[in-house]
């Protein structure tokens, strides 16, 4: 899961960025306004699409790999870096830039983004960012707020076009991305981590595959005994065969069950009985030995 070209760094860069934002950035609400426009007529057009860390969510990867008609494994190998971070709690997937002096985005063309309608969440949001303060000990969710990223040299911030935050989010098609982003945060910001829990390398790999390598996860779902062990609606199973959003939704449910013990999927009654010693596991799973299928 690591990338040999991306060596260890002192701390998780996502956490460093979050702390800087919470400390330094003025907070914007949905009806606050800002000025911005990006078009070929400004001198900095396309210059922001390089030498930048773009962290990808599972939904970003799903949209981009589908746009490019690639398998998830092919996309991850060609277009991403998987750096190893000190104290990393969950996998980090970063968009790989070109190996040129400007470290240009691989999808950049002379006319702009070559995958514009399927560009990742950070590119859609710019020049806005989204952050949230940490939850309080008594269970209140941290404040969620937007902020304006004032990148040096960005002339778009000097344009006369006025936006409210709400208008910008609607114009950029953020809602669908936010819905999936919130579901992913339920995994990466789970109470398990807040209370000091860490994932073993095998579980870290499981989380990475289920979230990001959907084609491999589909093989796991349909070529193992998983669907023999758990109650999954038949219509949902058929949706997962052909609809990647449904498969990703199941991946999130499966991870919350397998990593954190939540009752997001239900073990079949006869399987539960088998593991209590009341049924023959060999007959149940068609094995020569009574090996626990969860260990396969």
C-alpha positions in Angstrom: 0.0 0.0 0.0 3.0 2.3 0.2 4.7 4.1 -2.6 8.5 3.8 -2.8 8.8 7.3 -4.2 7.1 8.9 -1.3 9.2 8.5 1.9 8.1 8.9 5.5 7.2 12.4 6.6 7.0 13.7 10.2 3.2 13.9 10.6 0.0 13.2 8.8 -0.3 16.3 6.4 -4.1 16.2 6.6 -3.9 16.9 10.3 -1.2 19.6 9.9 -3.4 21.4 7.3 -6.5 21.1 9.5 -4.7 22.7 12.5 -3.4 25.6 10.4 -6.9 26.3 9.0 -8.5 26.2 12.4 -5.9 28.7 13.7 -5.5 31.1 10.8 -8.5 31.2 8.5 -11.6 33.5 8.8 -14.8 31.4 8.9 -17.5 31.7 6.3 -21.1 30.6 6.5 -23.5 29.7 3.6 -24.6 33.2 3.0 -21.3 35.0 3.3 -19.9 36.4 0.0 -16.6 36.4 -1.9 -15.4 37.3 -5.4 -13.9 34.8 -7.8 -13.8 33.8 -11.5 -11.5 31.5 -13.4 -11.2 31.7 -17.2 -8.6 31.6 -19.9 -8.5 35.4 -20.0 -6.6 35.7 -16.7 -2.9 35.5 -16.6 -2.7 32.7 -14.0 -5.1 30.3 -15.9 -4.0 26.7 -15.4 -1.0 27.7 -13.1 -2.8 26.5 -10.0 -3.0 23.0 -11.4 0.4 21.9 -10.3 2.7 21.5 -7.3 -0.2 20.9 -5.0 -1.3 18.0 -2.7 -4.8 16.8 -3.8 -6.1 14.3 -1.3 -8.6 11.9 -3.0 -11.7 10.4 -1.4 -13.0 7.0 -2.4 -15.8 8.8 -4.4 -13.2 10.9 -6.2 -11.4 7.8 -7.3 -14.7 6.1 -8.4 -15.7 9.1 -10.6 -12.2 9.6 -12.1 -11.5 5.9 -12.9 -14.9 5.5 -14.4 -14.4 8.6 -16.6 -11.1 7.2 -17.8 -12.6 3.7 -18.3 -10.0 2.1 -16.1 -10.1 -0.4 -13.4 -9.6 1.0 -9.9 -6.3 -0.8 -9.6 -5.0 0.6 -12.9 -6.1 4.1 -11.9 -4.4 3.9 -8.5 -1.2 2.6 -10.0 -1.0 5.3 -12.7 -2.5 8.4 -11.1 -2.0 8.2 -7.3 0.6 8.1 -4.6 0.1 6.2 -1.4 2.6 7.8 1.0 3.4 6.3 4.4 3.0 8.8 7.2 4.2 8.7 10.8 1.1 8.1 13.0 -1.1 7.5 10.0 -4.5 6.2 11.2 -6.1 5.5 7.8 -4.7 5.3 4.2 -3.7 8.5 2.4 -4.3 8.7 -1.3 -2.8 11.7 -3.2 -3.1 12.6 -6.8 0.2 12.0 -8.6 1.5 15.0 -10.5 3.8 14.8 -13.6 7.5 14.5 -13.2 8.2 18.0 -14.6 9.5 21.2 -13.1 6.0 22.6 -12.5 4.7 19.2 -11.1 1.7 19.7 -13.4 -1.5 17.8 -12.9 -1.7 14.8 -15.3 -5.2 15.8 -16.4 -4.3 19.4 -17.4 -4.8 20.5 -21.0 -4.3 23.9 -22.7 -8.0 24.4 -22.4 -8.2 23.5 -18.7 -9.0 20.3 -16.9 -9.4 17.3 -19.2 -11.8 15.6 -16.8 -13.6 18.7 -15.6 -17.1 17.1 -15.0 -15.5 14.4 -12.9 -12.7 16.5 -11.2 -12.1 15.7 -7.5 -13.7 17.4 -4.6 -10.7 19.8 -3.8 -10.7 21.1 -7.3 -14.4 21.7 -7.3 -14.3 23.6 -4.0 -11.5 26.0 -4.9 -11.2 28.8 -3.9 -13.2 27.6 -0.9 -12.1 25.1 1.7 -14.1 23.2 4.3 -13.0 22.5 7.8 -14.5 21.5 11.2 -13.3 21.9 14.7 -13.0 18.7 16.8 -16.0 17.3 18.6 -16.3 18.3 22.3 -15.9 15.7 25.1 -19.6 15.9 25.9 -20.5 14.7 22.4 -21.3 17.9 20.5 -20.1 17.9 16.9 -17.4 20.4 16.1 -18.3 23.5 14.2 -18.2 23.1 10.4 -17.2 26.1 8.4 -15.9 27.3 5.0 -12.9 29.4 4.4 -11.3 31.3 1.5 -8.0 30.0 0.2 -5.9 33.0 -0.9 -3.3 31.4 -3.0 -0.4 33.6 -4.0 -0.7 34.7 -7.6 -4.4 33.7 -8.0 -5.9 36.5 -10.1 -9.3 34.9 -10.0 -9.8 36.4 -6.5 -9.5 39.9 -8.1 -12.4 39.3 -10.6 -15.7 41.1 -10.1 -17.9 38.0 -10.0 -19.8 37.8 -6.7 -20.8 34.5 -5.1 -22.3 33.4 -1.8 -20.9 30.2 -0.4 -24.2 28.6 -1.0 -24.3 29.6 -4.7 -20.7 28.4 -5.3 -21.4 25.0 -3.8 -24.5 24.5 -5.9 -22.7 25.7 -9.1 -19.9 23.3 -8.6 -22.0 20.2 -7.8 -20.7 19.7 -4.4 -23.7 18.1 -2.7 -23.2 14.6 -4.0 -19.5 14.7 -3.2 -20.2 16.0 0.3 -22.7 13.1 0.9 -20.0 10.6 0.1 -17.4 12.5 2.0 -19.4 12.5 5.2 -19.9 8.7 4.9 -16.1 8.3 4.5 -15.5 10.6 7.5 -17.6 8.3 9.7 -14.8 5.8 9.1 -11.7 8.0 9.2 -12.9 10.0 12.3 -14.5 7.1 14.1 -14.5 7.1 17.9 -12.2 4.0 17.7 -9.4 6.3 16.7 -10.3 9.1 19.1 -9.9 6.7 22.0 -6.5 5.6 20.9 -7.3 2.7 18.7 -5.0 1.7 15.8 -5.5 -0.6 12.9 -3.2 -3.6 12.2 -1.5 -3.5 8.8 -4.0 -6.2 7.6 -7.0 -4.0 8.6 -5.4 -0.9 7.2 -5.1 -2.8 3.9 -8.7 -4.0 4.2 -9.9 -0.4 4.6 -7.8 0.8 1.6 -9.1 -2.0 -0.7 -12.7 -1.7 0.3 -12.7 2.1 -0.1 -10.4 2.7 -3.1 -9.9 -0.5 -5.0 -13.6 -1.2 -5.8 -12.9 -3.8 -8.5 -10.8 -5.9 -6.1 -13.5 -5.4 -3.4 -16.1 -6.7 -5.8 -14.1 -9.8 -6.3 -14.0 -10.2 -2.5 -17.8 -9.8 -2.2 -18.8 -12.2 -5.0 -15.9 -14.7 -5.0 -15.7 -15.4 -1.3 -18.3 -16.8 1.2 -19.2 -13.4 2.4 -22.7 -13.3 1.0 -23.3 -16.8 2.4 -22.6 -15.5 5.9 -24.5 -12.2 6.0 -28.0 -11.1 5.4 -27.9 -8.8 2.4 -31.0 -7.8 0.5 -31.1 -9.7 -2.8 -31.9 -6.5 -4.8 -29.0 -4.7 -3.1 -26.7 -7.6 -4.1 -27.7 -7.3 -7.7 -27.2 -3.5 -7.6 -23.7 -4.1 -6.3 -22.8 -6.3 -9.3 -23.3 -3.4 -11.7 -23.6 -0.2 -9.7 -20.4 1.1 -8.2 -22.1 3.6 -5.8 -24.0 0.7 -4.3 -20.8 -1.3 -4.0 -19.1 1.6 -2.2 -22.1 2.0 0.1 -21.8 -1.7 1.1 -18.0 -1.3 1.5 -18.6 1.5 4.1 -21.2 -0.7 6.0 -18.9 -3.7 5.9 -15.9 -1.8 7.2 -17.9 -0.3 10.1 -18.9 -3.9 11.0 -15.5 -5.6 10.5 -13.3 -2.9 11.9 -15.4 -1.3 14.6 -17.9 -4.0 15.5 -21.0 -1.9 14.6 -24.1 -3.8 13.6 -24.2 -2.4 10.1 -24.5 -5.8 8.5 -26.2 -8.8 10.1 -24.8 -12.3 10.4 -27.2 -15.0 9.2 -28.8 -16.9 12.1 -27.5 -20.3 11.0 -24.0 -19.0 10.7 -24.2 -17.4 14.2 -25.4 -20.8 15.5 -22.6 -22.6 13.8 -20.0 -20.4 15.5 -21.7 -21.2 18.8 -20.8 -24.9 18.1 -24.4 -26.1 17.4 -23.9 -26.8 13.7 -21.1 -28.5 11.7 -18.9 -25.7 10.3 -17.5 -28.1 7.6 -21.0 -28.7 6.3 -22.0 -25.1 6.5 -19.0 -23.8 4.5 -18.1 -26.8 2.4 -14.6 -27.2 3.9 -12.5 -30.2 4.7 -11.7 -28.7 8.1 -13.5 -26.6 10.7 -11.4 -23.6 9.9 -13.0 -20.3 10.8 -14.0 -18.8 7.4 -13.3 -15.4 8.7 -9.6 -16.4 8.8 -9.5 -17.4 5.1 
